[in-house]
Amino acid sequence: MQAALPRILVVGGNGFLGSAVCKAALSRGMEVTSISSSGTPFKTPKGHSPAWVSKVDWQAADALKPETYSRLLPGVTAVVHTLGTLLEDTRYKKALSEGNVPALVGIVASNVFGSGPSGNPLASGEGRQDSYETLNRDAAIRVCEAYVSSTPNVAVDGPRPFIYVSAEDIFRPIIPTRYIETKREAELHIDQKVAGNPGYRAVYIRPSLIYHPHFRPLTSPVAAMLDLSATIHRKVPPGLPTPSGFLRSLASTFPSPPAPQSPVSTSPLESMANALTIPPIHVDHVAEAICIAADTRRVDVHGVVGVAEMRELIGWSQKGQAQASTHVSTNV
């Protein structure tokens, strides 16, 4: 087999992050196929179709049904799974893109206080098409299973990566714990699928708040505040008290027992502390890091890739600091 031009399959390529990945991959000379439930090409919130859209192969498929996309898997050098939801009421995505504050507040409140899609904050989402379990966990596991089971018909320079877009734990208690739990459950299952198979490697991209001033205008002011908080915390001399340190101290003083079999052992207070110290990240920067990880030659990129590691991958340099090393975390 001759070496193939890199071709990535983006699951959810017409979404907010998925479209940024498609665009970044094309700029790097990759061929791109996107699958989504509708198969429709990406359009901006104002209904525009950027020029790059015509270069993507847009396909309709159901991530939960491998038979709808398995034919595509042998010919790709990497798979990027961007499907997922922060809230089970996915109308929040439209509210964000339109900058509709009242609608967004109402949707968040209904999900947090139990009047969202499930109608019960304690009800299991197993089997529901709009649940965290389905959208954040099961879809990714099905795609990974199909990918690892496929036999490549293209030559590659290293293990074919499966890149799963996970998340930093920064949203609790505003967002239900089940959001981050299903992300971590997906990581664990994917790790089991890839473990022991030298032809594949798993990458877990864990962004913090992803923002874009035009596509999701409501994220910009929040991102600015969180970035300021992270900067202040980074510059505070060791030993001086900080808001995040106070929250972590409270968490250790009044620990809350984790739910049985939960992959998340930390308290919401620690999640809030993370939000104050982990800077937000622009959607284009996440996409660029994903495309670097999708290079079959980058065998050094595997396991968990957090915000700091994404910045290292894309060559981010802090003001007044030397370029960081290229070490990438591998702990799940």
PyMOL commands that set and color helices and strands:
alter all, ss='L'
color gray80, all
select helices_A, chain A and resi 16-27+51-55+66-68+70-75+91-98+101-112+132-149+177-194+219-235+243-253+268-277+283-293+307-313
alter helices_A, ss='H'
color red, helices_A
select strands_A, chain A and resi 7-11+31-36+57-60+78-81+160-165+200-205+210-211+281-282+303-305
alter strands_A, ss='S'
color yellow, strands_A
deselect
rebuild
show_as cartoon
